[in-house]
Amino acid sequence: MHAPPEHAELLVAVADELTRVREGIDHVEALVSRLVRRAPAEDRAEALTEAQALDALTQRLEALSGVLRMLGDGATPAESVSRISLADMAVRLRPAAGVKVSAPPDSGDLTLF
């Protein structure tokens, strides 16, 4: 099942917006990183762990942007979710794209800073 051609432009535009949101989070992530370095030594490890949630968000936004961009380029829903490397997101989206998941995928490639 392909999206109607008239949806392609909107899908790509939404993908671009998600990319801009991700870029905004990148700036916030840099700020948080500077603040974590200034945190008291006894609080730094916990603050760094919490700050890594921003990195996870940027990776999720990037994956969603990729799905929308592929849909906009004419890929099927199954094709568009097949490239998601974040395992937890892939598990949630594949059934909606008509892809049966028989075994849990590997852990994906979430990279923390």
Helices and strands as residue ranges (DSSP letters): H 5-37, H 41-72, H 77-82, H 87-93, G 95-97
